[in-house]
Amino acid sequence: MLKRAKFVAPLLIILGLLAANIGVYTAHAHNWGNYHWNKGGTYIDIYQYNTAAYYSDAEAARQNAWNTVSILYNYNAGSHTNVSVYDGNFGNTGWGGLASLENLDWDWGCWCYNHIAHGHARVNMYYGYGAWDRQRIFCQEVFHTYGFDHDDTNGCMDYTYTTNVLLSHNSTDFYNRYRNH
């Protein structure tokens, strides 16, 4: 019985520490589930196809992400690619912006489909947003398609909508998530 206790106690401590570390990482990175691009290293290429009627607001959000996240090369492409960005009058839906992951690829690391292959970022113009709000919503919905959830840092990923751009915290989250993936 004593030999068994000597084995079980360290095992429980190790499992507890692992569980604590997983919780810290998840809370720190504001991940949207386990969804992520199958990309990593010194830089990340993500091609964005912008067909929004308010093209300049979506483009301002893309350029902000490109300039804020040090390892992100977010190119504007002329065809259907990694992320499609658009707006439209979708009616009284209750959502002003909506991100969706349209295609997921197999991830051998977890034996599941959580590698993002294609995402959509939309702004619902039914609610009559001005330029500042459109850029904020484009910013948030596109960053969702990179695998990130809302946070409480007052950037465009926050529900309080203090600003319409990404902040350094978002850049750090992106860097930490993708630098070694």
N, C-alpha and C positions, 0 to 999 in steps of 0.2 A: 504494500500500500504506500509506503514512504517513497519507493522508487518511482511509482506512478505519479505522485504529487510533485516530485522533483522534475519530471518531464512536462507535466501539464502546466505548472505555474509559468515557466519561461515561454511556453507556447502561447498562453493567454496574453502575456505581456507583449510579445511580438505581434500577435494579431491585433491587439488594442492600439499599438503604435502605428501599424499599417492603416487601420481604419481612421485614426486621427489624421494621418497625413493625406489620405484620400479626401477627407472632408475639407481640409485646409486648401488643397489644390483646387478643388471644385469651387469653393466659395471665392477664392482669390481670382480665378480666371473668368468668372461669369460666363461659363460655357453654356451653349444651347444644347443640352444633352451631351452626347458624345460625338456629335456631328462635327466633321472637320474635313478639310481638303487633304488629299493624298499628296501633299507637297511639303517641302521643308528644305532647310539648308541655309545658304547665305542670302537667298532672296526667294520671294514667292511671286509667281506670275499668275494673275487672275485677269481674264479678259471680260470686259463688260460691254454689252450691247445696249445702247440707250436709244429707245424709240419714243421717249416721253414727249408729249406735246410741249411741256415745260422743260425742254432739253437743257437749257442753261442752268436751271436749278439742280437737275440731276447731275450735270457735268460739274458744277461747283462742289457737290457732295463727293463725287469721285476724286476730283483733284485734291480736296481736303484730305481724304483717306490716303491718297498717294503721297502727299507731302507730310502727313502726320506719322504714318507707320513706316519706320525706317527700312524694313526688309520687304515691303510690299511694292510690287510693280503692277499697278492696276491700269491696264491699257484699255482705251476706248476702241472697240472693234466695230467693224461695219457689217457684222453678221451674227447670227445666233451662236453664242459661245458659252462661257462659264456662267455668267450672270446676266439675265435679261432684266432691264429696268424700263418700266413704263408707268403711265398714269392713265386715268380714265374715270368716267362717271359710273361707278359701280353701284350707286344707289344708297339708300339709307341702311347700311349694313352694320353700323356701330363701330366699324374700324376705319381709321384714317389712312393707315398704311398696313400692308400685309406682306410678309416674306414667306416663301414656301420653298422647300427643297424638292425639286421636280424629279431628279434622278440621283440615286445613291449607288455607289459601287461597293464591292466586297472589301472588307478590311480583315486581312489575315491575322492581325494582332488581337482581335477580339472575336473572330469568327462570326462577324455580323455585317450588315449593310449600314455603315455609317460614314463612308467616304463620300463627301459631296461631289457630285459630278456636274450638276446644273441646278441653279436656283433662280427664282423670280423675286423681284422687289417691286411693289406697286404702291402708288399713292391714289387714294380715292378722292377725286376732285368734286364729288357730290357736295362735300362740306365747304367748298369755296375757299381754300387756303390761299394765303398770300405767298410771295416768294420766300420769305424767311422760313415759314412753316413747311413749305414744300421741300426746301433744302434739308431741313431737320428730319423730315420723314424719310426722304431718300437716303440720307446718311444712316438712319437707324435701320431701315429695312435692308439696305445693302450689307451693312455690318452683320446683320442676322445671317445673311447667306454665307458669311465667312465662318459661321459656327458660334456666334456670341449672342448671349441673352442680354436682357436689360440689366443695368447696374444703378448705383445710387451716387454717381460721381458728378452729376450736373452737366454732363456732356449730352450729345444727341441720343445716347443709349439710355438715358435716365427718363423716367416717366414724368419728371417735373418740367422738362423741356426748357432748362435755363439757357441753353445755347443750341445752335444748329450745326455744330461741328464736333468732331472727335476731340478728345482731350488726351493728354499724355498717358493717363491711366489705360485708355483703350489701346494705345500703341504698345504699352508694356505688356498688356494681356496678349495681344497678337504676337508679339515677339516671343514671349515665353511659351506660347502654345505651339508655334510653328518652327522655331529655330532648330529643333532637333527631331522633328517628326519625319 
